[in-house]
Amino acid sequence: MSHRRSLARQFCEDSSSEDEELMMVAIIADEEQERLDTPRHRGSLPGRQSLQRDFAERFQSLHKDYFAQNCTYNPRMFRRRFRMHRPLFLRIARSLEAHDNYFSLRRNCAGVPGLHPYQKLTSAFRILAYGISADLTDEYCRLAKSTALENLRRFVRAVIEVFGGQYLRSPNAEDTARLLAVGEQRGFPGMLGSIDCMHWQWRNCPTAHKGFFVGHNHVPTIILEAVASKDLWIWYSFFGLPGSHNDINVLHRSPVFANLAEGHAPEVNYTINGHNYNMGYYLADGIYPKWATFVKTIPNPTTEKNKNFARAQEACRKDVERAFGVLQARFAIVRGPARYWDLETLGDIMTACIILHNMIIEDEYGSHVDYRFDNMGELVTPSHQEAATLTQFLQAHDDIRNKQVHCQRQVDLVEHLWQIRGQM
């Protein structure tokens, strides 16, 4: 327009006053028509339409449905749709609001209230629980797709930062004593849980990386290694290795025995068939190596003793499989193909789901079971906090991989379980 006006001024200097007036009128009319023809954009980005979502009205509807004194949906339906009881949801909401100002009720520059914390948490829980796309939360929670994705990322990160230290902790002395008591009750003295791996399909894996992430499932997957106990509490998780690895490769890359090798894990003491042991173990399937920290089944057992041991070991080893099943049933986002593009976000989602899974277990089952038994003795010695020397670290490394201890303990467990069967 400035170039057009300069040309008009130059023309008017060489023309009469009447021609000058007509020229200026034509230019003004042309500019006005051009302004009217130019699309008028609303919103922060050109071409994006601004929607009046009325956050307050939708929050009133959400509050009436689930959080009012006489709410529309009863606690059983709240538990089914949010995967947890309402008091636990409110506890999470209060903790996240205190941790991150993003989850508090804020006003924009015009003084209009924004999204309520319950709307943000409801959107995140719907995506995690049902595995739906972020755009589907717009109708009920009033979060646009981009806002819902940002909200989910900040939610899972906040859950990890606030609750990860408590609900992803390694077993302390008290936890270890309880796990040993449960193992003793089930016929496996010294058992601390069971270990296995799970694959999560990565639908939006970059094409350049697909060959690295495709394994025996013939689709790109990411591996989760976990340790779970009878109550389905997940005590350890290691996520992020490509699906082309097998369980042995994952084991050699994971820090599952890091605390034990560094001398930070509580020392356990127990006796099986007259032999003393000072190292706990996990039940594992046949692919795992013959280490002192694993107890595997006997393939193709022939004697009655071996068959009895194989049945007991395979039954108890299913704890981690059950934990994977409950985790996937509770949070459908880790059951279906992952639709996010970066590993960091997928890792945060998986970790947050495990934390929420443990919180639900504690809330619903954590305090009503008494695992105190008579004549337990001093089974657990609290760990020392001093760093292990190089010699101690190497010795612990060799003790973990001791094949002789693995074989001897398997023989002792076969006799121990057979004696229990004879007493029944």
C-alpha positions as CSV (number, residue, x, y, z in Angstrom):
1,M,0.0,0.0,0.0
2,S,2.8,2.4,0.8
3,H,4.3,1.9,-2.7
4,R,0.9,2.5,-4.2
5,R,0.5,5.8,-2.3
6,S,4.0,7.0,-3.4
7,L,3.2,6.4,-7.0
8,A,-0.1,8.2,-6.6
9,R,1.7,11.3,-5.1
10,Q,4.1,11.3,-8.0
11,F,1.3,11.2,-10.4
12,C,-0.6,13.9,-8.7
13,E,2.3,16.3,-8.8
14,D,2.1,16.1,-12.6
15,S,-1.7,16.3,-12.8
16,S,-4.4,18.7,-12.2
17,S,-6.3,19.0,-8.9
18,E,-9.4,17.2,-10.3
19,D,-7.2,14.3,-11.5
20,E,-5.5,14.2,-8.2
21,E,-8.8,14.0,-6.3
22,L,-10.1,11.2,-8.5
23,M,-6.8,9.3,-8.1
24,M,-6.9,9.5,-4.3
25,V,-10.5,8.3,-4.2
26,A,-9.7,5.3,-6.4
27,I,-6.7,4.4,-4.2
28,I,-8.7,4.7,-1.0
29,A,-11.5,2.6,-2.4
30,D,-9.0,0.0,-3.6
31,E,-7.4,-0.2,-0.2
32,E,-10.7,-0.6,1.5
33,Q,-11.8,-3.4,-0.8
34,E,-8.5,-5.1,-0.2
35,R,-8.9,-4.8,3.6
36,L,-12.4,-6.3,3.3
37,D,-11.2,-9.2,1.1
38,T,-8.4,-10.1,3.5
39,P,-9.5,-12.9,5.9
40,R,-9.8,-11.7,9.5
41,H,-8.0,-14.2,11.8
42,R,-8.9,-14.7,15.4
43,G,-6.9,-16.4,18.1
44,S,-3.2,-16.4,18.7
45,L,-2.2,-18.0,15.4
46,P,-3.2,-17.0,11.9
47,G,-6.0,-19.3,10.6
48,R,-6.9,-20.6,14.1
49,Q,-10.5,-20.0,15.2
50,S,-11.0,-19.0,18.8
51,L,-13.8,-21.0,20.5
52,Q,-15.7,-19.9,23.6
53,R,-15.5,-23.1,25.6
54,D,-17.1,-21.7,28.8
55,F,-14.9,-23.4,31.3
56,A,-17.0,-22.5,34.3
57,E,-20.1,-24.0,32.9
58,R,-18.4,-27.3,32.1
59,F,-16.8,-27.4,35.5
60,Q,-20.2,-27.0,37.2
61,S,-21.4,-30.0,35.2
62,L,-18.3,-32.0,36.1
63,H,-18.7,-31.1,39.8
64,K,-22.4,-32.0,39.8
65,D,-21.6,-35.4,38.1
66,Y,-18.8,-36.6,40.4
67,F,-17.8,-34.2,43.2
68,A,-21.0,-32.6,44.7
69,Q,-22.6,-33.9,47.9
70,N,-25.4,-35.5,46.0
71,C,-23.6,-36.2,42.8
72,T,-25.1,-37.8,39.8
73,Y,-22.8,-40.8,39.6
74,N,-22.2,-43.0,42.7
75,P,-18.8,-43.9,44.1
76,R,-18.8,-47.2,42.3
77,M,-19.1,-45.5,39.0
78,F,-16.4,-43.0,40.0
79,R,-14.1,-45.9,40.8
80,R,-14.8,-47.5,37.4
81,R,-14.2,-44.4,35.4
82,F,-11.3,-42.8,37.3
83,R,-9.7,-46.2,38.2
84,M,-9.6,-45.1,41.9
85,H,-11.7,-44.0,44.8
86,R,-12.6,-40.3,45.1
87,P,-10.5,-39.6,48.2
88,L,-7.4,-40.7,46.4
89,F,-8.3,-38.6,43.4
90,L,-8.7,-35.5,45.7
91,R,-5.4,-36.3,47.4
92,I,-3.6,-36.3,44.0
93,A,-5.3,-33.1,43.0
94,R,-4.3,-31.3,46.2
95,S,-0.7,-32.5,45.9
96,L,-0.3,-31.6,42.3
97,E,-1.9,-28.2,42.9
98,A,0.6,-27.5,45.6
99,H,3.5,-28.8,43.5
100,D,2.9,-27.0,40.2
101,N,1.0,-23.8,39.7
102,Y,-0.2,-25.1,36.3
103,F,-2.8,-27.3,38.1
104,S,-4.3,-24.4,40.1
105,L,-7.2,-22.3,39.0
106,R,-5.9,-19.2,37.2
107,R,-7.3,-16.2,35.4
108,N,-6.3,-14.8,32.1
109,C,-5.3,-11.2,31.4
110,A,-9.0,-10.3,31.1
111,G,-9.8,-11.7,34.5
112,V,-11.7,-14.7,33.2
113,P,-11.2,-18.0,35.1
114,G,-9.5,-20.7,33.2
115,L,-9.6,-24.5,33.6
116,H,-10.3,-25.9,37.0
117,P,-7.8,-28.5,38.4
118,Y,-10.5,-31.1,38.3
119,Q,-11.0,-30.6,34.6
120,K,-7.3,-31.0,33.9
121,L,-7.0,-34.1,36.0
122,T,-10.1,-35.6,34.6
123,S,-8.8,-35.1,31.1
124,A,-5.5,-36.8,32.0
125,F,-7.2,-39.7,33.7
126,R,-9.5,-40.3,30.8
127,I,-6.6,-40.5,28.4
128,L,-4.7,-42.8,30.6
129,A,-7.6,-45.0,31.6
130,Y,-9.3,-45.4,28.3
131,G,-6.4,-44.8,25.9
132,I,-8.4,-42.2,23.9
133,S,-7.0,-39.5,21.8
134,A,-6.5,-36.1,23.3
135,D,-9.1,-34.5,21.1
136,L,-11.9,-36.6,22.6
137,T,-11.6,-34.8,26.0
138,D,-12.6,-31.5,24.5
139,E,-16.4,-32.2,24.6
140,Y,-16.6,-33.0,28.3
141,C,-13.5,-31.4,29.9
142,R,-13.2,-28.4,27.5
143,L,-9.5,-29.0,26.7
144,A,-8.4,-28.5,23.1
145,K,-6.1,-31.1,21.6
146,S,-2.9,-29.2,22.1
147,T,-3.9,-28.2,25.6
148,A,-4.8,-31.8,26.5
149,L,-1.5,-33.1,25.3
150,E,0.5,-30.5,27.2
151,N,-1.7,-31.2,30.3
152,L,-1.0,-34.9,30.0
153,R,2.7,-34.4,29.8
154,R,2.8,-32.1,32.8
155,F,0.5,-34.4,34.7
156,V,2.7,-37.5,34.4
157,R,5.8,-35.5,35.1
158,A,4.2,-34.0,38.2
159,V,3.1,-37.5,39.4
160,I,6.6,-38.8,39.1
161,E,8.1,-35.8,40.9
162,V,5.6,-35.8,43.8
163,F,4.9,-39.5,44.3
164,G,7.8,-41.3,42.7
165,G,10.0,-41.3,45.7
166,Q,7.4,-43.1,47.8
167,Y,5.7,-45.4,45.3
168,L,8.7,-46.4,43.2
169,R,11.0,-47.0,46.1
170,S,13.2,-50.0,46.5
171,P,12.2,-52.3,49.3
172,N,13.5,-51.1,52.7
173,A,14.0,-53.3,55.7
174,E,10.4,-53.3,56.7
175,D,9.2,-54.0,53.1
176,T,11.8,-56.8,52.7
177,A,10.7,-58.4,56.0
178,R,7.1,-58.4,54.8
179,L,8.0,-59.8,51.4
180,L,10.0,-62.6,53.1
181,A,7.1,-63.4,55.3
182,V,4.8,-63.7,52.3
183,G,7.4,-65.9,50.5
184,E,7.7,-68.1,53.6
185,Q,3.9,-68.5,53.7
186,R,3.8,-69.6,50.1
187,G,6.6,-72.2,50.5
188,F,9.5,-70.1,49.1
189,P,11.7,-68.7,51.9
190,G,13.8,-65.8,50.7
191,M,11.6,-64.9,47.8
192,L,11.2,-61.1,47.1
193,G,8.9,-61.3,44.1
194,S,9.0,-62.3,40.5
195,I,10.6,-60.7,37.5
196,D,9.6,-60.6,33.8
197,C,9.4,-58.2,30.8
198,M,6.4,-56.7,28.9
199,H,6.3,-55.2,25.4
200,W,4.4,-51.9,24.6
201,Q,3.7,-51.4,20.9
202,W,4.9,-48.1,19.5
203,R,2.6,-47.1,16.7
204,N,4.3,-43.8,15.9
205,C,7.8,-45.1,16.0
206,P,10.0,-43.1,13.5
207,T,10.7,-45.0,10.3
208,A,14.4,-44.6,10.7
209,H,14.2,-46.4,14.1
210,K,11.7,-49.2,13.3
211,G,14.4,-51.8,12.5
212,F,15.9,-51.2,15.9
213,F,12.5,-51.5,17.8
214,V,11.0,-54.5,15.9
215,G,11.4,-57.8,17.6
216,H,9.6,-61.1,17.7
217,N,6.3,-59.3,17.7
218,H,7.0,-58.0,14.2
219,V,6.0,-54.5,15.2
220,P,7.9,-51.7,16.9
221,T,7.8,-52.2,20.7
222,I,9.4,-50.8,23.9
223,I,10.3,-53.1,26.7
224,L,9.3,-52.8,30.4
225,E,11.2,-54.9,32.9
226,A,9.4,-55.1,36.3
227,V,9.5,-56.9,39.6
228,A,6.1,-57.5,41.4
229,S,5.0,-59.2,44.6
230,K,1.9,-61.2,45.4
231,D,-0.2,-58.1,46.1
232,L,0.7,-56.9,42.6
233,W,2.8,-54.0,43.9
234,I,5.5,-53.2,41.3
235,W,8.7,-52.7,43.2
236,Y,11.0,-52.1,40.3
237,S,10.6,-51.0,36.7
238,F,13.1,-50.4,33.9
239,F,11.6,-49.0,30.7
240,G,12.9,-47.8,27.3
241,L,14.9,-50.5,25.6
242,P,14.0,-51.4,22.0
243,G,11.8,-54.4,21.4
244,S,14.6,-56.2,19.4
245,H,16.1,-57.1,22.8
246,N,15.3,-60.3,24.6
247,D,15.0,-60.7,28.4
248,I,18.7,-61.5,28.9
249,N,19.8,-58.3,27.0
250,V,17.4,-56.3,29.1
251,L,18.7,-57.9,32.3
252,H,22.3,-57.0,31.5
253,R,21.4,-53.4,30.8
254,S,19.0,-52.9,33.7
255,P,20.0,-51.7,37.2
256,V,17.8,-54.3,39.0
257,F,20.7,-55.5,41.2
258,A,22.5,-52.2,41.5
259,N,21.6,-51.7,45.1
260,L,22.6,-55.2,46.0
261,A,26.0,-54.9,44.2
262,E,26.7,-51.6,45.9
263,G,25.8,-52.9,49.3
264,H,22.7,-50.7,49.8
265,A,20.1,-53.4,49.8
266,P,19.0,-54.9,53.1
267,E,20.7,-58.2,53.9
268,V,18.4,-61.1,54.3
269,N,19.0,-64.3,56.3
270,Y,17.0,-67.5,55.9
271,T,17.4,-71.3,56.0
272,I,16.1,-73.9,53.5
273,N,16.6,-77.6,54.1
274,G,19.3,-77.0,56.6
275,H,21.3,-74.6,54.4
276,N,21.8,-70.9,55.3
277,Y,21.4,-68.2,52.7
278,N,21.9,-64.4,52.9
279,M,20.7,-63.2,49.5
280,G,17.0,-62.9,48.4
281,Y,15.8,-64.1,45.0
282,Y,13.2,-63.5,42.3
283,L,11.2,-66.2,40.6
284,A,11.9,-66.1,36.8
285,D,11.1,-68.0,33.7
286,G,13.5,-70.3,31.7
287,I,15.3,-67.6,29.6
288,Y,16.9,-66.0,32.7
289,P,20.5,-67.2,33.6
290,K,21.3,-69.4,36.5
291,W,22.2,-66.7,39.0
292,A,21.9,-66.8,42.8
293,T,19.3,-64.1,42.6
294,F,16.9,-66.2,40.5
295,V,14.9,-69.4,41.0
296,K,13.7,-71.0,37.8
297,T,11.4,-73.9,37.1
298,I,12.5,-77.4,36.2
299,P,11.7,-78.0,32.5
300,N,10.0,-81.3,31.7
301,P,10.0,-82.7,35.3
302,T,9.9,-86.4,35.7
303,T,9.8,-87.2,39.4
304,E,6.9,-86.2,41.7
305,K,9.1,-83.9,43.7
306,N,10.2,-82.0,40.7
307,K,6.6,-81.8,39.4
308,N,5.5,-80.4,42.7
309,F,8.2,-77.8,42.7
310,A,7.5,-76.8,39.0
311,R,3.8,-76.3,39.8
312,A,4.5,-74.2,42.8
313,Q,7.2,-72.1,41.1
314,E,5.2,-71.4,38.0
315,A,2.1,-70.5,40.0
316,C,4.0,-68.0,42.1
317,R,5.9,-66.6,39.2
318,K,2.6,-65.5,37.6
319,D,2.5,-62.6,40.1
320,V,4.4,-60.3,37.7
321,E,2.2,-61.5,34.8
322,R,-0.9,-60.7,36.8
323,A,0.6,-57.3,37.6
324,F,1.1,-56.6,33.9
325,G,-2.5,-57.6,33.2
326,V,-3.9,-55.4,35.9
327,L,-1.7,-52.5,34.8
328,Q,-2.9,-52.8,31.2
329,A,-6.6,-53.3,32.2
330,R,-6.5,-50.3,34.6
331,F,-4.7,-48.0,32.1
332,A,-5.6,-48.8,28.6
333,I,-3.0,-46.4,27.2
334,V,-0.3,-48.9,27.9
335,R,-2.3,-51.8,26.4
336,G,-2.9,-50.3,23.0
337,P,-0.4,-48.9,20.6
338,A,1.4,-45.8,21.8
339,R,0.6,-42.8,19.6
340,Y,3.3,-40.4,20.9
341,W,6.5,-39.6,19.1
342,D,9.2,-39.3,21.7
343,L,10.6,-41.9,24.1
344,E,10.8,-39.4,27.0
345,T,7.0,-38.9,27.0
346,L,6.3,-42.6,26.7
347,G,8.7,-43.3,29.6
348,D,6.9,-40.7,31.8
349,I,3.5,-42.2,30.9
350,M,4.6,-45.7,31.8
351,T,6.3,-44.6,35.0
352,A,3.3,-42.5,36.1
353,C,0.9,-45.4,35.4
354,I,3.0,-47.7,37.6
355,I,3.0,-45.1,40.4
356,L,-0.8,-44.7,40.1
357,H,-1.1,-48.5,40.1
358,N,0.8,-48.8,43.3
359,M,-1.2,-45.9,44.9
360,I,-4.4,-47.7,44.1
361,I,-3.1,-50.9,45.6
362,E,-2.1,-49.1,48.8
363,D,-5.4,-47.3,49.0
364,E,-7.6,-50.4,48.4
365,Y,-5.5,-53.3,49.8
366,G,-2.5,-52.0,51.5
367,S,-3.3,-52.0,55.2
368,H,-5.8,-54.8,56.0
369,V,-3.4,-57.8,55.6
370,D,-1.2,-58.7,58.5
371,Y,1.9,-60.5,57.5
372,R,3.5,-60.8,60.9
373,F,4.4,-64.4,61.8
374,D,5.8,-66.1,64.8
375,N,9.4,-67.3,65.0
376,M,10.5,-65.2,62.1
377,G,13.8,-64.2,63.8
378,E,16.1,-61.5,62.5
379,L,15.6,-62.1,58.8
380,V,16.5,-58.6,57.6
381,T,19.5,-56.5,58.5
382,P,19.1,-52.8,57.5
383,S,21.5,-51.8,54.7
384,H,24.6,-49.7,55.4
385,Q,24.9,-46.4,53.7
386,E,28.6,-46.4,53.1
387,A,29.7,-46.9,49.5
388,A,31.1,-50.3,48.7
389,T,34.7,-50.5,47.9
390,L,35.8,-51.9,44.5
391,T,36.7,-55.3,46.1
392,Q,33.3,-55.5,47.8
393,F,31.5,-54.5,44.6
394,L,33.3,-57.2,42.5
395,Q,32.6,-59.8,45.2
396,A,28.9,-58.9,45.3
397,H,28.9,-59.0,41.5
398,D,30.3,-62.6,41.6
399,D,27.9,-63.6,44.3
400,I,24.9,-62.5,42.3
401,R,26.0,-64.6,39.3
402,N,26.9,-67.7,41.4
403,K,25.6,-70.7,39.6
404,Q,26.4,-73.1,42.3
405,V,24.2,-71.3,44.8
406,H,21.4,-71.2,42.3
407,C,21.5,-75.0,41.8
408,Q,21.9,-75.8,45.5
409,R,18.9,-73.6,46.4
410,Q,16.8,-75.2,43.8
411,V,17.5,-78.6,45.2
412,D,16.7,-77.3,48.7
413,L,13.4,-75.8,47.6
414,V,12.4,-79.0,45.9
415,E,12.8,-80.9,49.2
416,H,11.3,-78.0,51.2
417,L,8.1,-77.9,49.1
418,W,7.9,-81.7,49.2
419,Q,8.0,-81.7,53.0
420,I,5.3,-79.0,53.1
421,R,3.1,-81.2,50.8
422,G,3.6,-84.2,53.1
423,Q,2.4,-82.2,56.1
424,M,-0.8,-81.1,54.4
